[in-house]
């Protein structure tokens, strides 16, 4: 046997050993993962610290837990600081523009429908169902009738009539 074939045989043997060890290690990890299946996972926020706790199957509630802290220190403050000067121009999920509830006038409120019932009526204001006592911006729904809705801002009452086509 010449040296070239002998070297190839030695290298093949070493690579076969490495492959066997890798397969054995992977099988061990699979067995361990099957033994430690996550029963439930909970994200806990305590005192500004966010952590994730996982309980594993096969153990009681006082048994094997894994806790991992999620680093969020200063993240909210940083995000708030970065977005402080930004003004929302429009909602990306709606074709209309965004208006602040403080700057909303009664003409901005749109009555698109009334779900009338003697006991529990709903007014469709700005696309959302609002019951008596509910709020749209700075306005509160006082009464809902079959064809109109009465709103108040605390000082003045406003009547929105349902359009008939």
Residue frames relative to the residue before (quaternion, step in Angstrom):
aa qw qx qy qz dx dy dz
X 1.0000 0.0000 0.0000 0.0000 0.00 0.00 0.00
X 0.3430 -0.7528 0.5214 0.2094 3.54 -0.72 1.01
X 0.6872 -0.5249 0.3255 0.3824 3.59 -1.25 0.39
X 0.6039 0.5670 -0.3619 0.4277 3.60 1.08 -0.63
X 0.6812 0.4665 -0.2883 0.4850 3.60 0.90 -0.91
X 0.6286 0.5350 -0.3360 0.4536 3.59 1.04 -0.79
X 0.6522 0.5054 -0.3088 0.4730 3.62 0.95 -0.84
X 0.6410 0.5128 -0.3232 0.4708 3.60 0.99 -0.80
X 0.6487 0.5148 -0.3087 0.4679 3.59 1.01 -0.82
X 0.6520 0.5035 -0.3151 0.4713 3.62 0.95 -0.81
X 0.6671 0.4918 -0.3005 0.4721 3.59 0.93 -0.92
X 0.6322 0.5239 -0.3276 0.4674 3.59 1.01 -0.79
X 0.6494 0.5166 -0.3090 0.4647 3.60 0.98 -0.81
X 0.6556 0.4988 -0.3118 0.4735 3.58 0.95 -0.84
X 0.6703 0.4915 -0.3025 0.4666 3.59 0.91 -0.88
X 0.6141 0.5328 -0.3443 0.4696 3.61 1.08 -0.68
X 0.6449 0.5137 -0.3167 0.4690 3.63 1.00 -0.81
X 0.6431 0.5130 -0.3161 0.4725 3.58 0.99 -0.87
X 0.6479 0.5171 -0.3130 0.4637 3.59 0.97 -0.85
X 0.6496 0.5106 -0.3173 0.4654 3.60 0.93 -0.86
X 0.6608 0.4982 -0.3091 0.4687 3.60 0.94 -0.84
X 0.6504 0.5156 -0.3189 0.4577 3.61 0.98 -0.80
X 0.6570 0.4948 -0.3075 0.4785 3.60 0.97 -0.84
X 0.6470 0.5128 -0.3209 0.4642 3.61 0.96 -0.80
X 0.6558 0.5043 -0.3098 0.4688 3.59 0.98 -0.83
X 0.6488 0.5077 -0.3134 0.4724 3.60 0.99 -0.81
X 0.6424 0.5133 -0.3220 0.4691 3.60 0.98 -0.79
X 0.6296 0.5295 -0.3286 0.4639 3.58 1.04 -0.78
X 0.6652 0.5001 -0.3031 0.4643 3.59 0.95 -0.86
X 0.6312 0.5248 -0.3320 0.4648 3.60 1.03 -0.75
X 0.6451 0.5078 -0.3203 0.4726 3.60 0.97 -0.86
X 0.6579 0.5070 -0.3047 0.4662 3.60 0.95 -0.86
X 0.6554 0.5077 -0.3115 0.4644 3.59 0.97 -0.83
X 0.6423 0.5084 -0.3266 0.4714 3.60 1.02 -0.74
X 0.6569 0.5094 -0.3078 0.4629 3.56 1.03 -0.79
X 0.7831 0.2933 -0.1391 0.5304 3.57 1.00 -0.80
X 0.1164 0.7895 -0.5898 0.1236 3.58 0.64 1.04
X 0.4795 -0.6756 0.4809 0.2871 3.53 -0.99 0.88
X 0.3247 -0.7424 0.5590 0.1759 3.54 -0.81 1.10
X 0.7657 -0.2014 0.1279 0.5973 3.57 0.92 -0.87
X 0.2347 -0.7559 0.6020 0.1055 3.50 -1.27 0.60
X 0.0627 -0.8025 0.5931 -0.0140 3.56 -0.87 0.98
X 0.2315 -0.7311 0.6218 0.1587 3.55 -1.03 0.81
X 0.1238 -0.8132 0.5686 0.0074 3.54 -0.67 1.16
X 0.1039 -0.7628 0.6354 0.0590 3.56 -1.00 0.88
X 0.1123 0.7850 -0.5955 0.1285 3.55 -0.52 1.22
X 0.8603 -0.0381 0.0015 0.5084 3.54 -0.74 1.07
X 0.7183 -0.4397 0.2543 0.4754 3.59 0.98 0.78
X 0.6246 0.5074 -0.3422 0.4851 3.60 1.29 -0.08
X 0.1843 -0.7830 0.5884 0.0820 3.56 -0.78 1.04
X 0.0818 0.7919 -0.6016 0.0653 3.57 -0.83 0.96
X 0.3155 -0.7227 0.5860 0.1866 3.52 -1.27 0.48
X 0.1025 -0.7916 0.6014 0.0348 3.58 -0.75 1.08
X 0.0916 -0.7929 0.6018 0.0279 3.55 -0.93 0.94
X 0.1758 -0.7522 0.6271 0.0999 3.56 -0.99 0.91
X 0.2943 -0.7861 0.5257 0.1383 3.56 -0.97 0.89
X 0.5681 -0.5874 0.4576 0.3503 3.56 -1.18 0.64
X 0.7414 0.3977 -0.2960 0.4522 3.52 -1.16 0.61
X 0.7156 0.3423 -0.2320 0.5630 3.56 1.28 -0.04
X 0.4773 -0.6539 0.4901 0.3231 3.58 -1.06 0.66
X 0.7316 -0.4566 0.2800 0.4217 3.57 -1.28 0.14
X 0.6803 0.4277 -0.3041 0.5116 3.58 1.18 -0.28
X 0.5115 0.6936 -0.3808 0.3351 3.56 1.31 -0.04
X 0.8512 -0.1721 0.1424 0.4749 3.49 -1.07 -0.84
X 0.0322 0.7722 -0.6303 0.0738 3.54 -0.71 1.18
X 0.1516 -0.7378 0.6450 0.1290 3.49 -1.21 0.48
X 0.0721 -0.7991 0.5965 0.0220 3.56 -0.82 0.97
X 0.0468 -0.7920 0.6086 -0.0156 3.52 -0.88 0.99
X 0.3104 -0.7563 0.5459 0.1833 3.58 -0.70 1.05
X 0.2470 -0.7443 0.6063 0.1323 3.52 -0.98 0.94
X 0.3463 -0.7683 0.5030 0.1919 3.56 -0.56 1.15
X 0.1249 0.7863 -0.5922 0.1242 3.55 -0.60 1.21
X 0.3200 0.7786 -0.4962 0.2125 3.56 1.24 0.17
X 0.8519 0.1004 -0.1108 0.5020 3.53 -0.73 1.12
X 0.4541 0.7120 -0.4445 0.2988 3.60 1.24 -0.13
X 0.6773 0.4824 -0.2961 0.4701 3.58 0.88 -0.94
X 0.6507 0.5108 -0.3204 0.4616 3.59 0.93 -0.86
X 0.6454 0.5197 -0.3170 0.4614 3.59 1.00 -0.84
X 0.6593 0.5015 -0.3012 0.4723 3.59 0.94 -0.88
X 0.6504 0.5152 -0.3123 0.4626 3.56 0.97 -0.86
X 0.6533 0.5136 -0.3041 0.4657 3.58 0.99 -0.85
X 0.6741 0.5047 -0.2964 0.4506 3.60 0.93 -0.88
X 0.7624 0.3765 -0.1989 0.4872 3.59 1.00 -0.77
X 0.3799 0.7583 -0.4673 0.2496 3.60 1.24 0.02
X 0.7527 0.4036 -0.2195 0.4715 3.59 0.87 -0.88
X 0.5599 0.6216 -0.3937 0.3808 3.59 1.22 -0.19
X 0.1752 -0.7522 0.6255 0.1107 3.55 -0.99 0.82
X 0.4228 -0.6989 0.5136 0.2627 3.55 -0.89 0.91
X 0.2698 -0.7774 0.5528 0.1315 3.54 -0.73 1.09
X 0.7937 -0.1325 0.1187 0.5817 3.57 0.95 -0.88
X 0.5048 -0.6112 0.5180 0.3213 3.52 -1.29 0.43
X 0.4092 -0.7407 0.4644 0.2612 3.66 -0.62 1.01
X 0.6942 0.4607 -0.2736 0.4806 3.61 1.23 -0.35
X 0.7359 0.3081 -0.1841 0.5742 3.56 1.30 0.01
X 0.4758 -0.7123 0.4348 0.2778 3.59 -0.86 0.85
X 0.6147 0.5561 -0.3561 0.4313 3.61 1.18 -0.38
X 0.5466 -0.6074 0.4559 0.3528 3.55 -1.30 0.10
X 0.4777 -0.6461 0.5157 0.2975 3.55 -1.28 0.42
X 0.0604 -0.7749 0.6274 0.0474 3.55 -0.98 0.84
X 0.4913 -0.6425 0.5034 0.3040 3.52 -1.07 0.72
X 0.5312 -0.6405 0.4410 0.3362 3.60 -1.00 0.75
X 0.6067 0.5587 -0.3602 0.4359 3.61 1.14 -0.52
X 0.7445 0.3828 -0.2239 0.4991 3.61 1.02 -0.72
X 0.4546 0.7002 -0.4465 0.3219 3.61 1.26 0.02
X 0.1747 -0.7560 0.6209 0.1119 3.56 -1.01 0.84
X 0.6775 -0.4971 0.3420 0.4206 3.57 -1.24 0.33
X 0.6315 0.5357 -0.3466 0.4406 3.62 1.08 -0.55
X 0.5979 0.5585 -0.3598 0.4485 3.61 1.26 -0.28
X 0.6188 0.5458 -0.3418 0.4498 3.61 1.20 -0.48
X 0.1445 -0.8030 0.5765 0.0452 3.57 -0.77 1.08
X 0.1997 -0.7512 0.6212 0.0998 3.56 -0.83 1.08
X 0.0646 -0.8416 0.5363 0.0020 3.58 -0.37 1.23
X 0.8157 -0.0738 0.0418 0.5722 3.59 1.20 -0.18
X 0.2068 -0.7488 0.6151 0.1350 3.54 -1.33 0.34
X 0.1645 -0.7329 0.6534 0.0940 3.54 -0.95 0.95
X 0.0469 -0.8647 0.4997 -0.0192 3.54 0.12 1.31
X 0.0948 0.7354 -0.6641 0.0957 3.50 -1.09 0.93
X 0.5814 -0.6118 0.3957 0.3620 3.60 -1.03 0.67
X 0.7663 0.3639 -0.2029 0.4890 3.61 1.07 -0.61
X 0.8229 0.0466 0.0116 0.5662 3.61 0.93 -0.78
X 0.0135 0.8143 -0.5772 0.0599 3.57 0.02 1.29
X 0.1566 -0.7597 0.6235 0.0982 3.53 -1.30 0.51
X 0.2176 -0.7432 0.6176 0.1369 3.54 -1.10 0.77
X 0.3229 -0.7220 0.5774 0.2029 3.58 -0.96 0.87
X 0.0649 0.8084 -0.5734 0.1164 3.54 -0.09 1.37
X 0.8361 -0.0435 -0.0394 0.5455 3.55 -0.68 1.15
X 0.7215 -0.4692 0.2349 0.4519 3.56 1.07 0.82
X 0.6875 0.4396 -0.2853 0.5026 3.61 1.26 -0.01
X 0.4447 -0.6670 0.5141 0.3052 3.61 -1.04 0.70
X 0.0379 -0.8030 0.5940 -0.0309 3.58 -0.76 1.08
X 0.2880 -0.7656 0.5467 0.1790 3.63 -0.73 0.99
X 0.6653 -0.4239 0.3911 0.4740 3.58 -1.31 -0.04
X 0.7565 0.3009 -0.2603 0.5190 3.56 -0.80 1.04
X 0.5629 0.6001 -0.3815 0.4213 3.57 1.27 -0.25
X 0.3570 -0.7517 0.5240 0.1813 3.55 -1.25 0.42
X 0.0754 -0.7229 0.6844 0.0578 3.51 -1.29 0.66
X 0.7966 -0.0878 0.0071 0.5980 3.57 -0.25 1.26
X 0.7833 -0.2736 0.2152 0.5151 3.58 -0.75 -1.03
X 0.5955 0.5803 -0.3488 0.4323 3.60 1.31 0.05
X 0.2271 -0.7587 0.6003 0.1115 3.55 -1.11 0.83
X 0.4169 -0.6889 0.5326 0.2606 3.58 -0.99 0.86
X 0.2121 -0.7981 0.5571 0.0874 3.57 -0.66 1.17
X 0.7995 -0.0298 0.0691 0.5959 3.58 0.87 -1.00
X 0.1325 -0.7498 0.6399 0.1042 3.53 -1.24 0.59
X 0.0927 -0.7823 0.6158 0.0139 3.56 -0.72 1.14
X 0.7191 -0.4499 0.3029 0.4345 3.59 -1.28 0.12
X 0.8226 0.2123 -0.0828 0.5210 3.60 1.01 -0.74
X 0.7912 0.2012 -0.1182 0.5653 3.62 1.22 0.02
X 0.2429 -0.7420 0.6109 0.1317 3.53 -1.35 0.41
X 0.2349 -0.7558 0.5963 0.1344 3.57 -1.01 0.85
X 0.0824 -0.7857 0.6131 0.0020 3.55 -0.82 1.12
X 0.0977 -0.7774 0.6147 0.0911 3.57 -1.24 0.39
X 0.2823 -0.7285 0.5936 0.1929 3.52 -1.23 0.54
X 0.6538 -0.4978 0.2965 0.4867 3.58 1.30 0.23
X 0.7536 0.3172 -0.1892 0.5437 3.58 1.19 -0.45
X 0.8083 0.0936 0.0007 0.5813 3.55 1.00 -0.86
X 0.3511 -0.7139 0.5662 0.2157 3.55 -1.17 0.69
X 0.1383 -0.7736 0.6160 0.0551 3.55 -1.15 0.77
X 0.2149 -0.7704 0.5901 0.1098 3.55 -1.07 0.79
X 0.1099 -0.7662 0.6314 0.0467 3.58 -0.81 1.07
X 0.1892 -0.7915 0.5738 0.0926 3.56 -0.73 1.05
X 0.4748 -0.6596 0.5081 0.2852 3.53 -1.08 0.77
X 0.4071 -0.7152 0.5150 0.2396 3.58 -0.80 1.00
X 0.1835 -0.7490 0.6242 0.1255 3.54 -1.08 0.75
X 0.2873 -0.7901 0.5248 0.1335 3.53 -0.81 1.02
